[in-house]
Amino acid sequence: MKYEVWVGLEIHVELLTESKLFCGCSTAYGAEPNTRCCPVCLGLPGTLPVLNRKAIEYGIRTGIALDCQIAKRSKLDRKNYFYPDLPKAYQISQYDQPLCEKGFLSLEDGKRIGIRRIHIEEDAGKLLHQEDGTTWIDYNRAGVPLIEIVTEPDIRSSEEAAEFLENLKQILQYIEVSDCRMEQGSLRCDINVNVQSADASERSEIVEIKNLNSFKAVAKAIEYEAKRHINLLKEGKNTLKETRRWDESKNQTIGMRSKEGAEDYRYFPEPDLSAIEIDEEWIAEIRETLPELPRQRKERFIKDYGLSSYDAALLTASKETADFFEEVAERFHDKKMISNWMITELYGRLNRSGEEIKDLKFSAQDFANLLQLIDNKAISNHAAKEIFREMYETGKAPSQIVSEKDWKQISDEREIQLLVGKVIEENPQSVIDYKNGKDRALGFLVGQAMKASRGKANPKIVSKLMKEMIEQSELK
């Protein structure tokens, strides 16, 4: 019997606000433990929360980008559960009146993955497990604003899940609501998995897998869990309705606890915060500030710049990269050449160094100037790569490096004729070999000329003049 996998995602996204959701503490990552918290985010008695307007704005931005309906009125609720890194023993979240509902995100093949809801909530702290068996708690993250994006169970494979998450991450970064740094915990994903037989006669219980912090782990967990469900159904058994975790070292999920339902959390309206009222004017104002989204920008790069779908996808993978390309494109005419140099040379350097476009020491104007030197045949391709390496490492302008290294290409035919003539005179046997049909001899002679010029001679002119002067030579 064939089975179909059903997957729904719950994605927790830390928002790029400067302060926490209900207090003025900084949200900056990397501070010493418990140095960015106050009586409000520690949940001390007598404190009152004050809602961060910017967090609501970012939630609305996300909802618009994902074609959601924005609620004109929503409210905040208390979600009650005890956990050591939840200082109040409840989380302020949203239950029955979320900020956004009924949206979607389209995959490359046109399939729509439904967005059930997007709601605002506060993050918990972080548990730090020590080698001696003790556990410490860092409350710096407690109260950081989150949006939780909940999909419909429309995903049918690990590949679709990975594509959805990649596309979602791009959108969130483009609209600048989150940096989505999974290694820092600002993007985390829970997955809900079950399987159903093709004739719908068998269906496993939904299992939740918590806190996956890489797209690779999401894909592996879905594949593992789907096989586990199918095997149990084939044995006449079923899965428990439970929460599990992914063990990276064992490549398997491990049971944690039975899955809670809404009744277990004893939701009730947050008494210390009023309802959130949102008017059409504010929604329209936010809509107008949204940038062009990744898919639309990719399509424009294909149409306006004549790029392939593959190249356009790479160049629009991040807003910073796409912005850099367009800055260079304003200054240099050959868009395909810009694309080739960015994808091969620039991306290669960034990948090796672990840096990002924003870390570059040189400007878009410098990059355009380098390409112009190549286009004008002022430098060779070999020299250009060396110049680019130094630009990347030092931030020097290409013209300065060319001057310092004396790498200006020799394209004067009279100067190259003298060079070629000398090579022919010093290598008579190779000239004779070429005349006798040994084509490799020409490559040797051109190489000798390039070596004599220290790589500065224009190789096309050298090759052309070498052929012409050999034909005129009396050597046989």
Sequence and secondary structure as in RCSB ss.txt:
>XXXX:A:sequence
MKYEVWVGLEIHVELLTESKLFCGCSTAYGAEPNTRCCPVCLGLPGTLPVLNRKAIEYGIRTGIALDCQIAKRSK
LDRKNYFYPDLPKAYQISQYDQPLCEKGFLSLEDGKRIGIRRIHIEEDAGKLLHQEDGTTWIDYNRAGVPLIEIV
TEPDIRSSEEAAEFLENLKQILQYIEVSDCRMEQGSLRCDINVNVQSADASERSEIVEIKNLNSFKAVAKAIEYE
AKRHINLLKEGKNTLKETRRWDESKNQTIGMRSKEGAEDYRYFPEPDLSAIEIDEEWIAEIRETLPELPRQRKER
FIKDYGLSSYDAALLTASKETADFFEEVAERFHDKKMISNWMITELYGRLNRSGEEIKDLKFSAQDFANLLQLID
NKAISNHAAKEIFREMYETGKAPSQIVSEKDWKQISDEREIQLLVGKVIEENPQSVIDYKNGKDRALGFLVGQAM
KASRGKANPKIVSKLMKEMIEQSELK
>XXXX:A:secstr
  EEEEEEEEEEEE   SB SSS  B  TT  TTSS  TTTTT TT      HHHHHHHHHHHHHTT EE SEE 
 EEEE   TT TTSEEEE SSS SEEEEEEE TTS EEEEEEEEEEE   EEEE TTS EEEE TTTT EEEEEE
E S B SHHHHHHHHHHHHHHHHHTTS    GGGTSEEEEEEEEEEETTSS B   EEEEEE SHHHHHHHHHHH
HHHHHHHHHTT    SEEEEEETTTTEEEEEEE   GGGGT EE TTS  EE  HHHHHHHHHH    HHHHHHH
HHHHH   HHHHHHHTSSHHHHHHHHHHHTT S HHHHHHHIIIIIHHHHHHHT  GGG SS HHHHHHHHHHHH
TTSS HHHHHHHHHHHHHH   HHHHHHHHT   B  HHHHHHHHHHHHHH HHHHHHHHTT THHHHHHHHHHH
HHTTT B HHHHHHHHHHHHHH    
